[in-house]
Amino acid sequence: MSVQTCERNCMGPKNPSRGKFQASIGVHEIFSPEIWKAALTELVATASLMFTLSTTIIACLDSHEVDPKLSVPFAVFIIVFLFLIVTVPLSGGHMSPVFTLIATLKGVTTLSRALLYILAQCIGSIIGFYILKCVMDPRLVNTYSLGGCAIGGKGLNSSINQYEALLLEFSCTFLVLFLGVTLAFDKKRSKNLGLPMVCLVIAGAMALAVFMSITVTGRAGYAGVGLNPARCLGAALVHGGSLWDGLWIFWAGPILACLIYYSVSINLPKDSLVLMDGENDGLKLPLGSSVTIPNGDISKETFYSASHVSQNT
């Protein structure tokens, strides 16, 4: 090997910062078969979730129940939990650009994987709603807008205001992130609780958000929070109509919630404030000088505390 060849090959990359940048955005993952398998899992899971969830919600709304406000969140809880428990070990169980975006901001997912995931989720949503529209009764499709994200079509004077819908979308998405993602991204607590319990918390947070959105407003034409921009986009592309009205809300609200939650999460305490041995609560501090020693048993800690108090007094 010549000296010039050794200098060219043995000194490493000329621009190490470029290599670090490419690694941070995950350029190497594009050529990995595993990321394409994971993206395919996200596509199939999202398509199946959209088909199952929308069918169940429409069935609850079209039932003979006087008030389906409890049945819809319960159905969301069961379905989301089942899909999470299956897909989390395979691809992370995102099935929504919301979870993909916050995972990217937290450094759990690279930018390349995130873009591929979001594309797969949008395509999966379109496929799921297309299958649903092909098999569903046209009357139900038109009545419930294919189960998509609606804030009220034309002629619905009692529909929710766009800014109110945006505030609800932001608040409910932030609630899901604060309750579910905070636990899911905590490696220690997630390991202690186990996968089923983490999935239960996330599914419960989503069901709670849906329940809050459909009970706090009660206005005609409002289908509740979307919590999944891919779901709203897929239904709008397949069904169209009033689903295009305010579609930006179901993207802007979650994105804003992700950004705010990220800024809050980086300032959360790392260690829990647990009462340790040797610490006293607030009520015992004023009573420290009047502590009686039972049976004349004096421990080292008690002796030190008593002597310390006597010296100060």
Disulfide bonds with the S-S distance in Angstrom:
Cys149-Cys232 2.05
